[in-house]
Amino acid sequence: MAENQDRGSTRQLSEKPIVRWAGKDILGIQELSVAEIQFILDTTGSFKEVSTREIKKVPTLRGKTVINLFFEPSTRTKTSFEIAAKRLSADTINISTSSSSVVKGETLIDTAKNLEAMKPDCIVIRHSASGAPHLLARLMDVPVINAGDGAHEHPTQALLDLFTVREKAGRLAGLKVAIVGDILHSRVARSNIHGFTKMGAEVHLAGPPTMKPAAVERLGVHWHTSLAEVIPEADVIMMLRIQLERQEGGFFPTLREYSRLFGLNVDILKPAKPGVLIMHPGPINRGVEISPEVADGPFSVILDQVTNGVAVRMALLYLLVGGEKEADRSSL
């Protein structure tokens, strides 16, 4: 772990200089320690204020170049990373599958080598294949941030979820967090399971038996086959998007049946705690996994998640790209 005072630019953020982390990559929550997660969340708090200013920009990464390499469709994550980089004054390049040489048969390895030859300062990658960001990280000297890889992990989503819950509830340790839906195919679920359990929360999962990962209890979570079981005691209820393409795989009979058994609506939410937090990583299938009344209701922090996503990604770009490396990583 490395620390540094980012001279000049940090004065724009607060009177007290921010200590920066110079770990090379962000590939998954599973690979981060409790201290590292805590450090990222603390740094995020310093950057959230930037987005409230009239001029939402600081010179922290002026002269740096961030490449967003997205091999899957994305709106929130891709836009969030781009806004985060621009608010730090970095130059951003967006590359999608349709505009890359992948359509001409170029391999991911060749794409990575060619991009690195252009001397960027950071690569943000989303890919349908689990492990693709890890491959890039081994091949490239520049920092790599995983923006979602297959059904493996989505670390920045988990970090913004952790930050949102800590901001609203004041703590993470001791909370009961319910994650509901398609756990089997969800990289968001995996990253949040790692994140919340590491930070001392008690995680409960609920969903159809066909969407339960094998031996998931080994991750230190509790499994339920009924949404009603987890509602009364949960401090946080995170609804996962039903990936409509999974319906053809026979994981549940119909969307109507799924919504009846695992959809969050006003009636089923009645036994919930008064201060329960309702979350969703988006995009929302309204009327399927969550009703409009709940998604837009007083307990929803869904838009707070989106806002905090920019701050988290600003913090990560700052920690990975900005400033000099002066101390050993173990000093955190």
Rosetta blueprint (number, residue, H / E / L):
1 M L
2 A L
3 E L
4 N L
5 Q E
6 D L
7 R L
8 G L
9 S L
10 T H
11 R H
12 Q H
13 L L
14 S L
15 E L
16 K L
17 P L
18 I L
19 V E
20 R L
21 W L
22 A L
23 G L
24 K L
25 D L
26 I E
27 L L
28 G L
29 I H
30 Q H
31 E H
32 L L
33 S L
34 V H
35 A H
36 E H
37 I H
38 Q H
39 F H
40 I H
41 L H
42 D H
43 T H
44 T H
45 G H
46 S H
47 F H
48 K H
49 E H
50 V H
51 S H
52 T H
53 R L
54 E L
55 I L
56 K L
57 K L
58 V L
59 P L
60 T L
61 L L
62 R L
63 G L
64 K L
65 T E
66 V E
67 I E
68 N E
69 L E
70 F E
71 F L
72 E L
73 P L
74 S L
75 T L
76 R H
77 T H
78 K H
79 T H
80 S H
81 F H
82 E H
83 I H
84 A H
85 A H
86 K H
87 R H
88 L L
89 S L
90 A L
91 D E
92 T E
93 I E
94 N E
95 I E
96 S E
97 T H
98 S H
99 S H
100 S L
101 S H
102 V H
103 V H
104 K H
105 G L
106 E L
107 T L
108 L H
109 I H
110 D H
111 T H
112 A H
113 K H
114 N H
115 L H
116 E H
117 A H
118 M L
119 K L
120 P L
121 D L
122 C E
123 I E
124 V E
125 I E
126 R E
127 H E
128 S L
129 A L
130 S L
131 G L
132 A H
133 P H
134 H H
135 L H
136 L H
137 A H
138 R H
139 L H
140 M L
141 D L
142 V L
143 P L
144 V E
145 I E
146 N E
147 A E
148 G E
149 D E
150 G L
151 A L
152 H L
153 E E
154 H L
155 P H
156 T H
157 Q H
158 A H
159 L H
160 L H
161 D H
162 L H
163 F H
164 T H
165 V H
166 R H
167 E H
168 K H
169 A H
170 G L
171 R L
172 L L
173 A L
174 G L
175 L L
176 K E
177 V E
178 A E
179 I E
180 V E
181 G L
182 D L
183 I L
184 L L
185 H L
186 S L
187 R H
188 V H
189 A H
190 R H
191 S H
192 N H
193 I H
194 H H
195 G H
196 F H
197 T H
198 K H
199 M L
200 G L
201 A L
202 E E
203 V E
204 H E
205 L E
206 A E
207 G L
208 P L
209 P H
210 T H
211 M H
212 K L
213 P L
214 A L
215 A L
216 V H
217 E H
218 R H
219 L H
220 G L
221 V L
222 H E
223 W E
224 H E
225 T L
226 S L
227 L H
228 A H
229 E H
230 V H
231 I L
232 P L
233 E L
234 A L
235 D L
236 V E
237 I E
238 M E
239 M E
240 L L
241 R L
242 I L
243 Q L
244 L H
245 E H
246 R H
247 Q H
248 E H
249 G H
250 G L
251 F L
252 F L
253 P L
254 T L
255 L H
256 R H
257 E H
258 Y H
259 S H
260 R H
261 L H
262 F H
263 G L
264 L E
265 N L
266 V L
267 D L
268 I L
269 L L
270 K L
271 P L
272 A L
273 K L
274 P L
275 G L
276 V L
277 L E
278 I E
279 M E
280 H L
281 P L
282 G L
283 P L
284 I L
285 N L
286 R E
287 G L
288 V L
289 E L
290 I E
291 S L
292 P H
293 E H
294 V H
295 A H
296 D L
297 G L
298 P L
299 F L
300 S E
301 V L
302 I H
303 L H
304 D H
305 Q H
306 V H
307 T H
308 N H
309 G H
310 V H
311 A H
312 V H
313 R H
314 M H
315 A H
316 L H
317 L H
318 Y H
319 L H
320 L H
321 V H
322 G L
323 G L
324 E L
325 K L
326 E L
327 A L
328 D L
329 R H
330 S H
331 S H
332 L L
